[in-house]
Amino acid sequence: MLKSLVALLLLVSSVVSAQSLSSFKLNVMAGYASPLDRSGNKDGSSPGFVYSIEPQYEITRHLDIGIRFEQAFIQRPEVLGNLIYFNTQAKSMMSGALIVNYNVGNIRAFRPYVGAGAAFYRADPSTQQVMGAGSTPLYYALPVTNKWGALVRAGIKVFQFNVEAAFNLLDDTNVVNEFTNAKLIGKNEYFSVKAGYTFGGARQ
């Protein structure tokens, strides 16, 4: 009796595991990212490489939920009083996001999708210096960026491959000098275009 019960439990466990595995997948992507707010080649900002890893769970054939971990090696624009631009000391933007995707259509070989989610973003601090009256140095220390934001994206899946464009939307990081009352602003929003491959999941 005990052996039969154990065998039954193992059978149920294997079925549940198989079903879970068929719904679980891992999307790995890489590509190009650029700050959204750019004033040209002289504003101190620059685009760069971006990669992401996203475990996903297929709730239905049309709906996926995922957790995206991303790092974008971009240099955001940092501007003082809308006049002076600096090269940032924050060399990348990292984030973790909870995302819901809606897959259009029923043919898995070719499926457009759209997605949206909430994300937590982080970037290193950045301190800038300008010369004030009497050659006195004035410092503007942007703190560590720890901000909640949002993202929207759209893409196309072709079998296990996919390409997508995404907008990462979050508030600026800023600091005001107590002597001059001037504000230094670090503009955090960025855009990305990536291509990737999905491991696992239902393939039919």
N, C-alpha and C positions, 0 to 999 in steps of 0.2 A: 504493500500500500504506500509506504513511504517512498520507495523507489519510483512508483508511478507518479506520485505527486511531484517529486523533484523533476522527473522527465517532462511533466506537463508545464511546470514553471519555466524550465529551460526553453521549451518550445515557444511559449508565449513571449518570453524575453527576447528570443531570436527574431520573432516576427515583428515585435515593436521596434527593435533595433534596426531591422531592415527598412521598415517604413520611415523611421526617423532619418536614416542615412539617405534615403531617396529624396527627402525633402531638404536636407542640409547641403549647402554648397559653399565654396570659398572663391571669391573673385579677387584676382590680383591684377593691378593696373599700373601703368606708368605713362608719363607724357610730359606736357608743357604747361607751365603756369605763369601768369603775369598779374601784377597788381592792376586792379580795375581803374584806379585814379592815377593816371600818368600825364605829366605835362610835357613830355618830350625826353630826349636823351640827356638833358642837363639837369633833370630833377633828382638825380641820385638813385632812382629806382631801376630795377632790372628784372626781367623774367628769368625763369630757370626750370630745373627738372622737378617733377612731382611724382610721387608713388603712393599707392594706397593698398591696403589689405582689408577685405570686407567679408567676414562670415555672414552668410545669409540663410534665412529659413523660408521655404516656400509654403505660405499659408494656403493659397489656392493657386490654380494655374495662372491667375492674373495678378496675384498679390504676393510680394516678397517683403520681408522685414530684415534689415541688416544693421550691423554695427561697423562703421567705417573708421579705420585708423589711417591718417594721412599726414605726410610731411611734404611741404612745398618749399623748395630752396629758392626763394625769391627775396629781393630786397625792396621793401616798401618805400614809398616816398615819405620823407620827413621834412616838413616845411614850417618855417618860423615866420609868423605874421603874413603869410601868403606871399612872401618876397624872397626869402633865403631858403634854399634847398640843401639838404645834407645827405651824405652817404650813411645809411643806417648801420648800426652795429648788430642788429638782429638779422641774422642771415637765413632764417627759415621760419615758417609758420607750421605748427603741429596742431592736430585736432583729432578729437574723437566724436563721432556723430551717430545718432540713432536715426535711421532712414527707412521710409516706406517707398517701395517701387510699385508702380502699376504697369503691367505688361499688356500691350495692346494686341489683340488677335489671338488665334488659337494654334497657329503654325509655329512650332518651336524652331524651325529652321531659319525663320526671319521674323523677329518681333521687335517693333519699336517699344520704348518704355519711357516713362517720366517718373521722377522721384522728388521727394522733399523730406527735410528733416531738421532736427535741432542738433547743434554741435557746440562743443566747448573748445575754444582756441587758445593757444599759448605761443608766445614769442619772447625772446630774451630782452632784457633792458637795453636801452640805448641812450648814451649821454653825448650831448653836443655842446660845443664851446664857441662863443663869439666874443669879440673884443668890444667892451663898452667904452664909456667916456674915460679919458685919461689912460687908455690902454689897459683898463681893468678887465680881466676875463670874467665872462658871465657864463654860467653853466645851466644847461637845461637837461635834466635827467628824466627821460621817459621810463616809467616803471615797467616791471614785467607785465606783459599782456596776458591776462587771464579773463577771457570774456566769453559769454554765451552769444551765439549767433544762429543763423539759419543757412540752409543751402537748398538750392533747386538745381535739378539736372534733367537732361534728356539724352537719350541714346538709342542705339540699335544693337540687338543681339543677332548674330549669325551663327547658328549652332552654339558652340561653347565660347565663341569669341564675341567681344563687344567693344564698341567705341561710344564715348559720351562727352558732352560738354557740361560744365557745372559752374555755377556762380556761388561763391562763399561770401555771405553777407554778415558783417559785424561792425560794431561801432569803432571809431577811431580811438587811439590811445593818445592822451595829451597831458601836458604839464605847463603850468604858468609860473614864470619867474616872479618872485615876490618883490623884486626891486624895479623891474621894468614893466611888469604886468603884461608882458608879451607871451603868447602861447605857441608852444611847439607841438605840432600835430603829427602823429604817425598814422598813416592811412592803411588800414589793415585788410580791406576787402580785396579779393583776388578771383581770377577766372582761370579755369583749367580745361584742357582737352587731353583725354587719355584713351589708350587702347589697352585691352586686357583679355584674360582668359579665365573661365569659370571651371573650377575643379568640382566634380561630384554633381549631385542633383539628378533629377529625372531628365533623361535625354530623348525620350520618345516624342 
